[in-house]
């Protein structure tokens, strides 16, 4: 099975040797997205809610570039530098996903690239 690289200018460019996403068959593996504004490659804000919204927008852009939507995500991992923001993430997820929601892990971490407070990666299954 061949794999293809997914890229969009509507999400931040990779800041290392990786792709925004890789499609293999009908499965798309999304790299982690942090709250960088695609046009400037700068952090959107220090405010957690603004960072979370930017991350979800970045994830949405990559999903759409792959031919899907956030609702096609079957699994997401959410990395947080403060698990006290867990409820805010739940509220934000309800704005970007419809039921059935994807499987999810929320993981507390010491730090994230560029001082981000949140990062999300995922696996998407596209209809055949």
C-alpha positions as CSV (number, residue, x, y, z in Angstrom):
1,X,0.0,0.0,0.0
2,X,1.4,3.4,-0.9
3,X,1.4,6.4,1.3
4,X,0.9,10.0,0.4
5,X,1.8,13.2,2.2
6,X,-1.0,15.6,3.1
7,X,-0.1,19.3,3.2
8,X,-2.2,22.5,3.5
9,X,-1.2,26.2,3.9
10,X,-4.3,26.5,6.1
11,X,-2.3,24.8,8.9
12,X,1.2,25.5,10.3
13,X,4.1,24.2,8.2
14,X,6.0,21.3,9.8
15,X,8.7,22.7,12.1
16,X,10.9,19.6,11.7
17,X,11.4,16.5,9.5
18,X,7.7,15.4,9.5
19,X,4.5,15.8,7.5
20,X,1.3,17.5,8.6
21,X,-0.3,14.1,7.9
22,X,0.3,10.9,6.0
23,X,-2.5,9.0,4.2
24,X,-2.1,5.2,3.8
25,X,-5.1,3.6,2.1
26,X,-8.2,5.2,3.8
27,X,-6.4,5.9,7.0
28,X,-4.8,9.4,7.7
29,X,-2.3,9.9,10.5
30,X,-2.2,13.5,11.6
31,X,0.9,14.9,13.2
32,X,0.5,16.9,16.4
33,X,-0.8,20.4,15.9
34,X,0.1,23.3,18.3
35,X,-1.5,26.7,18.4
36,X,0.6,28.4,15.7
37,X,-1.1,30.8,13.3
38,X,-0.4,29.3,9.8
39,X,0.3,32.7,8.2
40,X,2.8,33.9,10.8
41,X,4.0,30.7,12.4
42,X,3.7,32.5,15.7
43,X,1.7,31.4,18.8
44,X,-1.8,32.7,18.6
45,X,-1.9,34.0,22.2
46,X,-1.0,33.1,25.8
47,X,-4.7,32.5,26.5
48,X,-5.5,28.8,26.8
49,X,-8.9,29.0,25.2
50,X,-7.5,30.9,22.2
51,X,-4.7,28.3,21.9
52,X,-7.2,25.5,22.0
53,X,-9.4,27.0,19.3
54,X,-6.3,27.6,17.1
55,X,-5.3,23.9,17.5
56,X,-8.7,22.7,16.7
57,X,-8.8,25.0,13.6
58,X,-5.4,23.6,12.5
59,X,-6.5,20.0,13.0
60,X,-9.7,20.8,11.0
61,X,-7.6,22.3,8.1
62,X,-5.4,19.2,7.9
63,X,-8.5,16.9,8.0
64,X,-10.1,18.9,5.2
65,X,-6.8,18.8,3.1
66,X,-6.9,15.0,3.4
67,X,-10.5,14.9,2.1
68,X,-12.3,14.6,5.4
69,X,-13.5,16.5,8.4
70,X,-12.9,16.4,12.2
71,X,-15.9,14.0,12.4
72,X,-13.8,11.4,10.5
73,X,-11.2,11.3,13.3
74,X,-11.5,8.0,15.0
75,X,-8.8,8.7,17.7
76,X,-7.3,11.8,19.1
77,X,-4.6,12.4,21.7
78,X,-4.7,15.7,23.5
79,X,-1.6,16.8,25.3
80,X,-2.0,19.5,28.0
81,X,0.6,21.2,30.1
82,X,-2.1,21.8,32.7
83,X,-4.8,19.1,33.2
84,X,-6.9,21.9,34.9
85,X,-7.8,22.9,31.4
86,X,-9.5,19.5,30.8
87,X,-13.1,20.9,31.1
88,X,-12.3,23.7,28.6
89,X,-11.1,21.1,26.1
90,X,-14.3,19.1,26.6
91,X,-16.3,22.3,25.8
92,X,-14.2,23.0,22.7
93,X,-14.5,19.4,21.5
94,X,-18.3,19.8,21.4
95,X,-17.9,22.7,19.0
96,X,-15.7,20.7,16.6
97,X,-17.1,17.1,16.8
98,X,-20.5,15.6,16.5
99,X,-21.5,12.3,18.1
100,X,-20.2,9.7,17.9
101,X,-17.1,11.4,19.3
102,X,-13.7,10.0,18.5
103,X,-11.8,7.8,21.0
104,X,-9.5,10.1,23.0
105,X,-6.7,10.3,25.5
106,X,-5.9,13.4,27.4
107,X,-2.3,13.4,28.6
108,X,-0.6,15.8,31.1
109,X,2.9,16.7,29.9
110,X,5.6,18.9,31.3
111,X,6.0,21.0,28.2
112,X,5.2,21.2,24.5
113,X,7.0,22.8,21.5
114,X,7.3,26.6,21.4
115,X,5.7,26.9,24.9
116,X,2.3,25.7,23.7
117,X,-0.2,24.7,26.3
118,X,-2.0,22.2,24.1
119,X,-1.2,19.8,21.2
120,X,-3.5,17.4,19.4
121,X,-2.8,14.6,17.0
122,X,-5.1,12.0,15.6
123,X,-6.0,9.2,13.3
124,X,-8.7,9.7,10.7
125,X,-10.6,7.0,8.7
126,X,-11.9,8.2,5.3
127,X,-14.9,6.6,3.6
128,X,-13.9,4.4,0.7
